[in-house]
């Protein structure tokens, strides 16, 4: 990495943070109570929030993009932290769809239509529409707010890291027969943790609740990985899973990826309020942590 790569990285990070600010301001101005009511209805029950997160992520092919949007909603006060937990869990399930598409349909990662579904592909269109809406005079405030949201999102996608994409790359490597399950399994676990970096970066300079939403995402994947690895390798000590020594394939990668994300969601779903409490303890406020958690969940 040379000095120009470092400068490019700094520039990309700056645009990313600016995009978060622009998108957040646009959401705050445009909301006017309506968006809060819509999200309130869609996430009245946590299971609906999980389904919403899974659905959105399945469409845009990136749990990072979904989580970044959630951080933006929480930062703008449009969404409560308790609502965000379910969507973040659902995003982890939705991200498994890509690996199944690549394994079951034989679609290559370079497929045109799969590329078009990724945020990095349709964000230039958002940018163009955003600029077009943002340019009118002062009288068109609503259009300018929509334009600001679209422009903010299109800067955001420049630095988004996707676990879906990295799992797809791993699946492509497995086609050579050189990657065994003993190697692929910890890589998949690491990819799930690595994708949290984007939401953490997006929360820089944001409100405390937005930073807590990013921490919920990190804790979900970090604790989930620790539990999965502990249980799996403990069982392996007694059972000795023979498949670990065999060459991994695309379908097997998709199965492991899905088992982890769906399993982690099932385990954490009844304890989602504790994830909120853990995030509050990590990023405390002036209030007593227990008192504050009650305010956030209610």
Backbone bond lengths (Angstrom), bond angles and torsions (degrees), N, CA, C in turn:
res aa  C-N    CA-C-N  psi(-1)  N-CA   C-N-CA  omega(-1)  CA-C   N-CA-C  phi
1 X - - - 1.473 - - 1.528 109.61 -
2 X 1.342 116.87 122.26 1.460 120.03 179.66 1.537 109.80 -99.72
3 X 1.346 115.13 -178.91 1.457 121.31 -176.79 1.522 112.52 -61.18
4 X 1.348 116.50 -32.75 1.471 119.97 -179.22 1.526 111.50 -70.79
5 X 1.331 116.13 -33.83 1.468 119.98 176.08 1.522 110.51 -65.72
6 X 1.339 115.62 -40.01 1.466 120.90 178.35 1.523 110.36 -64.10
7 X 1.341 115.94 -43.87 1.470 120.47 178.97 1.526 111.13 -62.73
8 X 1.344 116.31 -40.40 1.471 120.65 178.19 1.523 110.72 -63.46
9 X 1.328 115.38 -40.48 1.466 120.13 179.21 1.530 110.83 -64.36
10 X 1.343 116.05 -43.88 1.474 120.59 179.02 1.526 110.50 -62.94
11 X 1.345 115.79 -42.41 1.465 120.43 178.71 1.514 111.77 -63.45
12 X 1.349 116.65 -42.77 1.464 121.05 178.53 1.513 111.83 -63.70
13 X 1.349 116.24 -41.90 1.461 120.84 179.29 1.531 110.84 -65.05
14 X 1.336 115.94 -39.55 1.473 120.40 178.84 1.523 111.12 -62.97
15 X 1.346 116.27 -44.60 1.466 120.70 178.21 1.520 111.00 -64.05
16 X 1.329 116.11 -37.46 1.466 121.43 179.39 1.530 110.43 -61.10
17 X 1.333 115.74 -49.22 1.466 120.46 -179.41 1.529 111.43 -66.42
18 X 1.332 115.83 -36.91 1.462 119.90 176.60 1.531 109.90 -65.02
19 X 1.328 115.60 -40.10 1.467 120.04 178.14 1.512 112.11 -61.66
20 X 1.360 116.91 -39.72 1.459 120.99 176.46 1.518 110.98 -60.88
21 X 1.345 115.69 -42.54 1.462 120.66 -179.68 1.523 111.42 -65.30
22 X 1.339 116.17 -45.56 1.473 121.02 -179.31 1.524 110.69 -64.14
23 X 1.337 116.65 -45.38 1.464 120.64 -179.52 1.521 110.64 -64.10
24 X 1.346 116.72 -41.92 1.462 120.55 179.42 1.512 112.67 -63.02
25 X 1.340 116.56 -44.06 1.468 120.74 178.71 1.526 110.98 -63.40
26 X 1.329 115.45 -41.65 1.473 119.76 179.54 1.511 111.63 -64.11
27 X 1.342 116.86 -41.31 1.465 121.14 178.53 1.520 111.09 -64.33
28 X 1.336 116.19 -42.66 1.470 120.55 -179.85 1.516 111.86 -61.34
29 X 1.332 116.52 -43.72 1.465 120.90 -178.37 1.515 112.38 -70.40
30 X 1.334 115.78 -37.52 1.459 119.51 -174.23 1.531 112.64 -81.38
31 X 1.336 116.34 -28.73 1.459 120.52 -171.99 1.522 113.04 -52.56
32 X 1.331 116.85 -60.53 1.455 120.78 178.75 1.508 114.12 55.28
33 X 1.331 117.53 26.90 1.463 121.13 179.11 1.512 114.29 89.18
34 X 1.342 118.10 -23.92 1.468 120.82 -175.42 1.526 111.76 -70.87
35 X 1.334 116.09 -45.68 1.462 119.69 -178.88 1.525 110.82 -65.23
36 X 1.335 116.43 -37.22 1.460 120.27 177.11 1.527 110.56 -60.52
37 X 1.346 116.77 -41.43 1.461 121.19 -178.96 1.524 111.16 -67.58
38 X 1.335 116.33 -39.39 1.471 120.70 179.08 1.521 110.29 -63.91
39 X 1.345 115.45 -48.53 1.463 119.98 -179.88 1.519 111.12 -65.20
40 X 1.324 116.26 -35.08 1.470 121.10 178.47 1.524 110.10 -61.82
41 X 1.336 116.37 -43.04 1.470 120.84 179.59 1.524 111.50 -68.32
42 X 1.347 116.00 -40.53 1.466 120.42 -178.21 1.526 112.68 -70.92
43 X 1.327 116.08 -22.37 1.469 119.19 -176.43 1.529 112.13 -121.96
44 X 1.346 115.98 27.49 1.467 119.25 179.76 1.528 110.69 -59.33
45 X 1.318 115.61 -37.50 1.462 120.71 175.58 1.523 107.42 -115.98
46 X 1.318 116.11 140.71 1.467 120.12 -174.19 1.520 112.65 -61.42
47 X 1.332 116.51 -29.67 1.471 118.97 178.85 1.526 110.20 -65.21
48 X 1.344 117.30 -34.03 1.469 120.60 177.00 1.527 110.42 -68.09
49 X 1.332 115.75 -36.64 1.463 120.05 178.09 1.526 110.75 -64.40
50 X 1.331 116.68 -39.58 1.467 121.22 177.65 1.529 110.36 -63.19
51 X 1.329 115.79 -44.63 1.469 120.34 179.02 1.523 111.33 -64.07
52 X 1.336 116.66 -38.91 1.467 121.08 177.99 1.528 110.53 -62.78
53 X 1.334 116.75 -46.98 1.457 121.07 178.89 1.510 112.51 -61.99
54 X 1.339 116.40 -40.88 1.473 120.90 179.08 1.526 110.72 -66.25
55 X 1.344 116.07 -42.07 1.464 120.28 -178.84 1.513 113.18 -65.16
56 X 1.329 116.30 -46.54 1.470 121.02 -179.98 1.522 110.54 -62.26
57 X 1.344 116.34 -44.80 1.466 120.70 -178.18 1.524 111.51 -67.55
58 X 1.333 117.26 -36.65 1.457 120.54 178.10 1.525 111.23 -62.19
59 X 1.331 116.39 -33.36 1.469 120.91 -179.00 1.527 111.55 -77.79
60 X 1.329 117.27 -46.64 1.471 119.56 -174.63 1.524 112.95 -91.92
61 X 1.353 116.78 -0.83 1.472 122.10 172.57 1.523 114.66 61.71
62 X 1.306 118.87 27.95 1.465 120.16 179.94 1.524 110.92 -156.69
63 X 1.345 115.39 114.34 1.465 119.40 176.46 1.528 110.07 -69.46
64 X 1.346 115.86 -29.46 1.468 119.73 178.71 1.523 110.70 -62.57
65 X 1.346 116.40 -44.46 1.466 120.40 -179.40 1.525 110.33 -62.30
66 X 1.343 116.73 -42.84 1.464 120.82 178.74 1.525 110.95 -62.20
67 X 1.342 116.08 -45.92 1.459 120.50 -178.02 1.524 111.81 -66.41
68 X 1.326 116.74 -38.21 1.467 120.74 177.33 1.530 110.20 -62.47
69 X 1.340 116.68 -41.32 1.467 120.39 177.22 1.527 110.89 -63.00
70 X 1.345 115.91 -40.10 1.464 120.70 178.73 1.532 110.24 -63.09
71 X 1.340 116.52 -43.46 1.472 120.88 176.94 1.529 109.78 -58.85
72 X 1.346 116.00 -40.36 1.467 120.94 177.70 1.520 112.24 -64.26
73 X 1.329 117.01 -40.54 1.469 121.56 178.47 1.531 110.86 -64.34
74 X 1.338 115.71 -44.94 1.466 120.30 -179.87 1.521 109.98 -65.49
75 X 1.319 116.55 -40.69 1.465 121.23 179.77 1.529 111.57 -62.78
76 X 1.334 116.12 -33.40 1.466 120.88 -179.47 1.522 112.62 -83.52
77 X 1.328 116.84 -6.02 1.453 120.42 -178.78 1.509 113.10 80.72
78 X 1.343 116.86 7.72 1.464 120.97 -178.62 1.527 110.94 -78.17
79 X 1.327 115.44 -29.20 1.465 120.85 -177.55 1.523 110.11 -127.05
80 X 1.338 116.02 140.65 1.460 120.84 176.13 1.523 109.54 -81.00
81 X 1.314 115.83 156.03 1.461 120.94 179.20 1.524 110.75 -60.97
82 X 1.332 116.88 -37.38 1.469 120.94 179.80 1.525 111.78 -64.46
83 X 1.348 117.25 -31.89 1.468 121.11 177.00 1.522 110.74 -73.38
84 X 1.329 115.67 -34.76 1.462 120.93 -176.00 1.524 112.47 -65.77
85 X 1.330 117.21 -31.69 1.470 121.48 -176.17 1.525 111.21 -57.40
86 X 1.332 116.74 -48.30 1.463 120.57 -178.74 1.514 112.66 -62.51
87 X 1.335 116.88 -41.60 1.469 120.75 -179.86 1.526 110.64 -65.86
88 X 1.333 116.83 -39.03 1.469 120.97 178.07 1.532 110.50 -63.39
89 X 1.325 116.71 -41.49 1.469 120.52 176.76 1.523 110.76 -62.45
90 X 1.325 115.57 -44.88 1.460 120.42 179.64 1.518 112.63 -63.31
91 X 1.343 115.85 -34.99 1.470 120.41 178.92 1.519 111.29 -60.52
92 X 1.329 116.22 -35.94 1.463 120.32 179.09 1.528 111.86 -68.98
93 X 1.329 116.76 -30.11 1.469 119.69 175.33 1.524 110.23 -75.53
94 X 1.327 116.31 -43.31 1.464 121.22 -178.31 1.516 113.24 -60.64
95 X 1.345 116.38 -30.42 1.466 119.83 -177.36 1.527 112.53 -70.08
96 X 1.335 117.14 -14.57 1.470 120.16 179.39 1.531 112.13 -77.62
97 X 1.332 116.91 -17.21 1.466 120.80 -177.53 1.525 111.24 -59.25
98 X 1.340 116.74 -40.38 1.463 120.52 -177.97 1.519 111.69 -59.95
99 X 1.346 116.35 -45.06 1.466 119.25 -178.47 1.523 111.43 -63.49
100 X 1.352 116.52 -34.54 1.467 119.01 177.91 1.529 111.28 -71.71
101 X 1.315 116.08 -37.40 1.467 119.65 177.50 1.533 110.44 -61.28
102 X 1.334 115.87 -41.94 1.461 120.66 -179.02 1.526 111.99 -69.87
103 X 1.331 116.84 -33.71 1.463 119.86 -175.56 1.530 113.88 -87.51
104 X 1.341 116.51 -39.27 1.463 119.51 -173.89 1.524 114.40 -87.04
105 X 1.315 117.46 -27.85 1.464 119.54 -177.36 1.516 112.76 -103.26
106 X 1.339 116.84 -5.76 1.456 119.10 179.21 1.509 113.33 72.53
107 X 1.329 117.67 16.44 1.461 121.10 179.90 1.523 108.72 -75.39
108 X 1.292 117.57 133.18 1.454 120.99 176.97 1.528 109.72 -76.90
109 X 1.329 115.05 155.26 1.460 119.90 -179.83 1.521 111.66 -63.49
110 X 1.353 115.90 -18.33 1.463 120.19 -179.09 1.525 112.38 -91.71
111 X 1.336 117.17 6.13 1.455 121.60 -179.34 1.529 111.20 -55.35
112 X 1.334 116.72 135.20 1.460 121.97 -175.93 1.515 112.11 -60.46
113 X 1.329 117.65 -47.49 1.469 119.21 -174.78 1.527 111.65 -70.53
114 X 1.371 116.49 -30.59 1.452 119.38 177.02 1.525 110.20 -69.69
115 X 1.321 116.44 -37.31 1.463 120.96 177.30 1.529 111.11 -64.48
116 X 1.340 115.92 -37.88 1.468 120.05 -178.11 1.525 112.49 -65.71
117 X 1.342 116.64 -24.56 1.461 120.67 -179.00 1.522 112.87 -80.15
118 X 1.339 116.64 -13.63 1.458 120.01 -177.39 1.525 111.15 -80.50
119 X 1.340 117.08 144.55 1.470 120.77 -179.04 1.522 113.31 -55.05
120 X 1.340 116.85 -36.79 1.460 119.71 -178.44 1.526 112.36 -65.08
121 X 1.352 116.83 -20.19 1.467 120.75 179.68 1.523 112.57 -88.32
122 X 1.357 116.45 -42.72 1.465 117.05 -177.14 1.523 113.30 -91.40
123 X 1.359 117.31 -6.87 1.465 118.96 179.42 1.530 113.63 -63.51
124 X 1.369 120.37 -34.48 1.469 118.20 175.97 1.528 112.97 -60.08
125 X 1.349 115.71 -32.54 1.467 120.09 177.55 1.528 109.15 -67.38
126 X 1.343 115.97 -42.46 1.457 120.83 176.76 1.526 110.58 -60.22
127 X 1.339 115.20 -41.66 1.462 120.19 -179.42 1.518 110.91 -62.20
128 X 1.347 116.43 -43.63 1.465 121.45 -179.29 1.523 110.81 -63.35
129 X 1.353 116.00 -47.67 1.469 120.37 178.89 1.523 110.23 -64.24
130 X 1.355 116.04 -39.88 1.464 120.85 -179.96 1.515 112.56 -60.87
131 X 1.336 116.59 -44.36 1.470 121.11 178.62 1.522 110.15 -63.92
132 X 1.329 116.46 -41.83 1.470 122.06 -179.43 1.527 111.19 -61.29
133 X 1.362 116.20 -40.50 1.461 120.48 -179.45 1.529 112.13 -78.40
134 X 1.323 116.65 -29.73 1.457 121.31 -175.13 1.532 112.71 -77.29
135 X 1.329 116.67 -20.51 1.461 120.81 -173.49 1.528 116.50 -78.30
136 X 1.377 120.55 -24.54 1.473 119.35 -178.23 1.525 113.08 -58.35
137 X 1.315 115.75 169.87 1.467 121.98 -176.72 1.512 113.55 -67.48
138 X 1.320 115.69 -177.27 1.456 121.76 -173.33 1.529 113.21 -65.51
139 X 1.321 116.27 -22.51 1.465 119.55 -177.25 1.510 113.50 -68.07
140 X 1.339 117.96 -22.34 1.464 122.19 -176.39 1.528 110.29 -98.55
141 X 1.316 116.56 60.77 1.464 120.41 -174.43 1.526 112.58 -65.26
142 X 1.343 117.80 -38.94 1.463 120.66 -178.77 1.522 111.18 -65.42
143 X 1.346 115.19 -41.49 1.460 119.35 178.06 1.527 110.45 -63.41
144 X 1.323 115.96 -39.28 1.462 120.28 179.39 1.524 110.88 -65.45
145 X 1.328 117.02 -36.57 1.461 120.56 178.64 1.532 110.94 -66.35
146 X 1.345 115.86 -43.46 1.471 120.52 176.77 1.522 109.72 -62.13
147 X 1.320 115.86 -42.71 1.461 120.72 178.23 1.517 111.80 -60.89
148 X 1.332 116.96 -41.01 1.468 121.52 179.06 1.527 111.24 -63.79
149 X 1.348 116.32 -39.59 1.470 120.91 178.44 1.527 110.17 -63.31
150 X 1.339 116.90 -46.95 1.465 121.47 -179.56 1.526 111.60 -64.77
151 X 1.333 116.24 -41.80 1.468 120.39 178.06 1.531 110.99 -64.22
152 X 1.328 115.68 -41.87 1.463 119.79 179.53 1.510 111.64 -62.25
153 X 1.342 116.54 -43.11 1.466 120.80 179.39 1.529 110.66 -64.33
154 X 1.364 117.79 -42.05 1.464 122.23 -179.34 1.566 109.43 -65.67
155 X 1.192 125.88 -29.55 1.482 123.47 173.44 1.516 109.32 -73.62
156 X 1.255 114.93 -40.83 1.493 123.46 -179.88 1.527 112.71 -52.90
157 X 1.340 116.33 -43.83 1.460 119.29 -172.75 1.521 113.25 -71.29
158 X 1.338 117.26 -10.35 1.466 119.97 -179.45 1.523 112.64 -66.23
159 X 1.345 117.29 -26.51 1.469 119.87 -174.44 1.527 112.56 -119.17
160 X 1.337 117.52 0.08 1.464 120.52 -177.65 1.530 111.31 -62.71
161 X 1.332 115.50 131.10 1.456 121.99 176.45 1.529 107.18 -103.53
162 X 1.318 116.80 133.64 1.455 120.69 -174.78 1.526 111.75 -117.20
163 X 1.337 116.31 126.76 1.461 119.81 175.46 1.520 109.91 -67.44
164 X 1.359 116.48 -29.70 1.467 120.44 177.87 1.521 110.42 -59.66
165 X 1.353 115.71 -44.75 1.462 120.59 -179.25 1.518 111.06 -65.79
166 X 1.342 116.84 -42.59 1.466 119.96 -178.03 1.527 111.38 -68.61
167 X 1.333 117.08 -35.29 1.462 120.32 175.58 1.533 109.69 -66.48
168 X 1.338 116.18 -38.10 1.468 120.43 176.95 1.522 111.54 -61.77
169 X 1.324 116.38 -39.74 1.472 120.91 177.48 1.534 109.91 -64.29
170 X 1.341 115.94 -42.23 1.465 120.22 178.26 1.525 110.59 -62.02
171 X 1.334 116.27 -39.89 1.466 119.86 178.04 1.527 111.11 -63.06
172 X 1.322 116.12 -38.88 1.471 120.24 178.09 1.523 110.59 -64.85
173 X 1.336 117.47 -39.39 1.468 121.41 178.45 1.526 111.26 -65.98
174 X 1.325 115.81 -32.71 1.470 120.23 179.92 1.523 112.32 -65.58
175 X 1.331 116.04 -23.40 1.467 120.08 179.50 1.528 111.58 -62.88
176 X 1.331 117.55 -22.30 1.469 121.45 179.49 1.528 111.50 -78.46
177 X 1.339 116.70 -16.68 1.458 120.81 -179.31 1.514 113.77 81.30
178 X 1.316 116.73 5.61 1.474 121.17 -175.79 1.522 113.25 -90.73
179 X 1.340 117.50 -11.49 1.470 121.10 -177.31 1.522 110.18 -104.49
180 X 1.318 116.50 120.57 1.455 121.37 178.76 1.533 109.80 -91.99
181 X 1.327 115.83 160.20 1.468 119.77 -180.00 1.526 111.94 -62.42
182 X 1.325 116.94 -30.08 1.464 120.11 178.86 1.528 111.41 -62.74
183 X 1.343 116.78 -27.57 1.464 122.23 177.80 1.524 110.52 -91.10
184 X 1.337 116.71 -41.35 1.467 122.19 -175.49 1.521 112.57 -64.95
185 X 1.336 116.88 -37.79 1.470 120.29 -174.86 1.534 112.28 -61.81
186 X 1.350 119.76 -52.30 1.476 117.90 178.11 1.522 113.45 -65.66
187 X 1.350 116.74 -27.96 1.470 119.32 177.17 1.529 110.01 -64.89
188 X 1.325 116.75 -42.71 1.473 121.29 179.19 1.527 109.93 -62.04
189 X 1.328 116.25 -41.69 1.469 120.17 178.59 1.532 110.60 -62.12
190 X 1.332 115.06 -42.76 1.462 119.85 179.15 1.513 112.90 -65.56
191 X 1.335 116.50 -34.61 1.465 120.47 178.68 1.521 111.10 -64.48
192 X 1.312 116.52 -37.72 1.470 120.10 178.58 1.529 111.92 -66.21
193 X 1.331 116.40 -34.91 1.468 119.64 177.18 1.528 110.23 -75.03
194 X 1.330 116.21 -41.42 1.465 121.33 -177.49 1.512 113.94 -61.16
195 X 1.334 116.65 -31.76 1.468 119.73 -178.23 1.524 112.13 -69.36
196 X 1.352 117.41 -14.46 1.468 121.65 179.16 1.524 111.95 -72.02
197 X 1.346 116.56 -19.85 1.463 120.53 -177.67 1.526 111.23 -57.31
198 X 1.338 116.47 -39.15 1.463 120.40 -177.68 1.522 112.09 -61.13
199 X 1.337 116.87 -45.94 1.470 119.44 -179.49 1.528 111.17 -67.75
200 X 1.338 116.37 -33.81 1.475 119.70 178.12 1.527 109.76 -66.08
201 X 1.339 116.74 -43.90 1.469 120.74 178.19 1.526 110.02 -62.41
202 X 1.340 116.30 -40.68 1.459 120.34 -177.79 1.524 112.49 -65.57
203 X 1.344 116.72 -20.82 1.462 119.83 -178.11 1.533 113.06 -89.87
204 X 1.339 116.75 -2.58 1.462 120.01 178.81 1.535 109.36 -62.57
205 X 1.311 116.06 127.19 1.461 121.20 179.84 1.514 113.79 77.85
206 X 1.329 117.35 1.42 1.470 121.13 -179.96 1.530 110.00 -88.22
207 X 1.331 115.72 179.27 1.465 120.75 179.73 1.528 110.24 -67.24
208 X 1.321 115.96 166.74 1.464 120.49 -179.10 1.521 111.25 -63.88
209 X 1.313 116.80 -38.26 1.463 119.59 179.10 1.521 111.82 -65.95
210 X 1.333 117.21 -36.25 1.465 121.07 177.21 1.528 110.07 -64.71
211 X 1.342 116.09 -41.41 1.464 119.93 177.78 1.528 110.50 -66.80
212 X 1.320 116.14 -34.39 1.471 119.37 177.10 1.528 110.99 -66.72
213 X 1.335 117.19 -36.26 1.467 120.84 177.51 1.526 110.16 -61.86
214 X 1.335 116.49 -41.48 1.467 121.05 177.56 1.529 110.38 -64.53
215 X 1.337 116.93 -37.70 1.461 120.70 178.98 1.526 111.63 -68.93
216 X 1.334 117.09 -34.64 1.471 121.12 175.52 1.527 109.55 -59.30
217 X 1.335 115.61 -43.92 1.469 120.89 178.03 1.529 110.99 -60.92
218 X 1.331 116.19 -43.98 1.465 120.74 179.90 1.523 110.89 -65.36
219 X 1.337 117.39 -47.47 1.460 120.53 -178.04 1.527 111.78 -64.16
220 X 1.324 116.25 -38.09 1.468 120.16 178.67 1.526 110.01 -56.80
221 X 1.330 116.32 -49.20 1.463 120.17 -177.39 1.526 112.88 -76.46
222 X 1.323 116.93 -37.74 1.464 120.81 -178.00 1.525 111.76 -68.49
223 X 1.342 116.43 -51.28 1.463 120.45 -179.95 1.528 110.16 -67.61
224 X 1.336 115.60 -39.73 1.469 120.14 177.88 1.521 111.42 -59.44
225 X 1.327 116.97 -42.04 1.464 121.35 178.73 1.519 111.08 -64.90
226 X 1.324 116.56 -43.25 1.473 120.73 179.39 1.529 111.14 -60.98
227 X 1.339 116.50 -44.08 1.469 120.55 179.31 1.523 110.68 -64.97
228 X 1.344 116.04 -45.76 1.467 121.15 -178.48 1.532 110.56 -60.61
229 X 1.335 116.26 -48.30 1.474 120.52 -177.35 1.528 110.77 -66.00
230 X 1.328 116.94 -40.85 1.463 121.12 179.82 1.525 111.08 -62.40
231 X 1.336 116.49 -48.56 1.467 120.92 -179.41 1.524 110.77 -66.02
232 X 1.338 116.48 -45.69 1.464 120.37 -175.81 1.532 111.47 -63.62
233 X 1.335 117.40 -50.25 1.460 119.70 -176.61 1.524 112.58 -74.51
234 X 1.323 118.20 -22.50 1.467 121.24 173.26 1.524 109.46 -69.19
235 X 1.339 115.36 -43.96 1.465 119.96 177.02 1.524 111.03 -64.99
236 X 1.338 115.85 -37.95 1.465 120.58 -179.22 1.526 111.71 -62.86
237 X 1.331 116.21 -29.70 1.469 120.45 178.62 1.529 111.04 -62.64
238 X 1.357 116.10 -35.68 1.460 120.62 -178.05 1.539 112.70 -95.09
239 X 1.334 115.24 -39.09 1.470 119.75 -174.20 1.526 111.78 -90.28
240 X 1.343 116.95 -33.33 1.464 123.62 -176.53 1.535 111.09 59.46
241 X 1.343 116.00 78.30 1.459 121.62 -179.12 1.532 110.76 -63.02
242 X 1.322 115.95 113.77 1.467 121.07 -176.02 1.523 112.57 -69.36
243 X 1.351 116.57 -27.17 1.467 119.51 -174.65 1.533 112.77 -67.07
244 X 1.332 117.90 -17.50 1.459 120.98 -178.65 1.528 112.40 -61.97
245 X 1.313 116.17 -27.98 1.467 120.02 -179.30 1.509 113.86 -87.95
246 X 1.336 117.46 -5.75 1.470 120.49 -178.39 1.524 111.44 -93.75
247 X 1.335 115.45 161.08 1.464 121.16 -178.80 1.524 110.23 -67.77
248 X 1.313 116.61 134.42 1.465 121.33 179.57 1.518 110.49 -77.25
249 X 1.331 115.89 151.93 1.468 120.73 174.96 1.525 108.86 -128.97
250 X 1.330 116.06 170.51 1.465 121.72 -174.35 1.529 112.25 -59.96
251 X 1.343 116.67 -41.77 1.466 120.05 -179.09 1.529 110.89 -65.70
252 X 1.334 116.60 -40.21 1.461 120.99 179.01 1.517 112.15 -63.58
253 X 1.332 115.90 -39.36 1.474 120.92 177.25 1.524 109.86 -62.67
254 X 1.347 116.07 -43.76 1.470 120.88 179.44 1.522 111.12 -62.40
255 X 1.344 116.88 -38.52 1.466 121.34 179.56 1.530 110.61 -64.32
256 X 1.340 116.78 -47.60 1.468 121.21 -179.62 1.529 110.53 -62.64
257 X 1.331 116.07 -45.30 1.459 121.65 179.62 1.530 111.08 -59.17
258 X 1.324 116.02 -43.43 1.468 121.18 -179.15 1.523 111.76 -70.58
259 X 1.342 116.67 -43.60 1.462 120.18 -179.91 1.516 111.50 -59.23
260 X 1.340 116.13 -41.43 1.465 119.15 179.73 1.523 111.17 -64.72
261 X 1.337 117.29 -52.73 1.465 120.56 -173.43 1.524 113.03 -68.95
262 X 1.334 116.82 -40.45 1.468 119.98 178.20 1.533 109.80 -70.99
263 X 1.340 115.41 -42.35 1.464 119.86 179.31 1.521 112.03 -62.15
264 X 1.339 116.25 -43.79 1.467 120.39 179.70 1.524 111.06 -63.11
265 X 1.332 116.65 -38.57 1.473 120.70 179.03 1.524 110.89 -65.26
266 X 1.339 116.42 -42.63 1.471 120.61 179.27 1.529 110.44 -63.13
267 X 1.342 115.89 -41.56 1.477 120.37 -179.11 1.525 111.26 -67.21
268 X 1.347 116.18 -45.58 1.463 120.39 -173.91 1.528 113.93 -82.12
269 X 1.322 117.83 -20.38 1.470 120.71 -174.05 1.531 112.86 -53.13
270 X 1.347 119.10 -48.05 1.480 118.38 179.57 1.532 112.83 -69.95
271 X 1.344 116.59 -16.82 1.466 120.42 -175.68 1.529 112.24 -112.57
272 X 1.330 115.92 22.62 1.465 119.55 -175.91 1.527 112.47 -61.89
273 X 1.331 116.82 -32.10 1.466 119.50 178.17 1.533 111.67 -65.22
274 X 1.343 115.07 -28.49 1.461 118.78 178.26 1.526 111.26 -72.65
275 X 1.343 116.06 -28.97 1.467 119.11 174.00 1.526 109.99 -64.99
276 X 1.334 115.24 -38.89 1.468 120.40 176.93 1.525 109.43 -62.88
277 X 1.338 116.89 -45.75 1.463 120.99 179.90 1.524 111.48 -60.69
278 X 1.331 115.71 -41.37 1.465 120.40 179.64 1.524 111.09 -63.88
279 X 1.342 116.03 -39.82 1.468 120.64 177.78 1.524 111.11 -65.76
280 X 1.336 116.02 -37.49 1.472 120.92 179.21 1.520 110.39 -67.74
281 X 1.343 116.78 -39.90 1.463 120.76 178.10 1.524 110.30 -65.11
282 X 1.343 116.16 -37.87 1.469 121.01 -179.97 1.521 111.32 -68.08
283 X 1.345 115.86 -42.71 1.468 120.92 178.40 1.528 107.28 -118.80
284 X 1.328 116.44 82.27 1.475 120.52 -174.54 1.520 112.74 -74.59
285 X 1.307 113.69 162.03 1.462 121.02 176.41 1.527 107.48 -116.92
286 X 1.314 116.05 -175.19 1.457 120.56 179.07 1.509 111.69 -66.68
287 X 1.350 115.67 -28.89 1.460 120.51 -178.70 1.525 110.54 -74.29
288 X 1.315 114.14 166.96 1.455 120.48 170.85 1.525 107.80 -65.02
289 X 1.322 117.39 136.82 1.474 121.43 -174.39 1.522 112.28 -57.57
290 X 1.335 117.87 -41.84 1.464 121.10 -178.75 1.522 111.09 -65.63
291 X 1.336 115.51 -40.44 1.469 122.08 179.36 1.518 110.19 -63.93
292 X 1.339 115.05 -43.31 1.460 120.71 -177.80 1.518 111.21 -66.42
293 X 1.336 117.15 -40.62 1.454 121.49 179.57 1.521 110.70 -60.25
294 X 1.325 116.87 -41.02 1.466 121.29 178.21 1.513 111.19 -59.70
295 X 1.354 116.53 -40.52 1.469 121.52 178.47 1.522 110.94 -64.65
296 X 1.346 116.75 -40.59 1.463 121.32 -175.38 1.518 111.98 -71.40
297 X 1.343 116.17 -38.43 1.467 120.94 -176.74 1.516 111.61 -78.72
298 X 1.340 117.96 -34.35 1.467 121.79 -177.02 1.518 111.38 -74.38
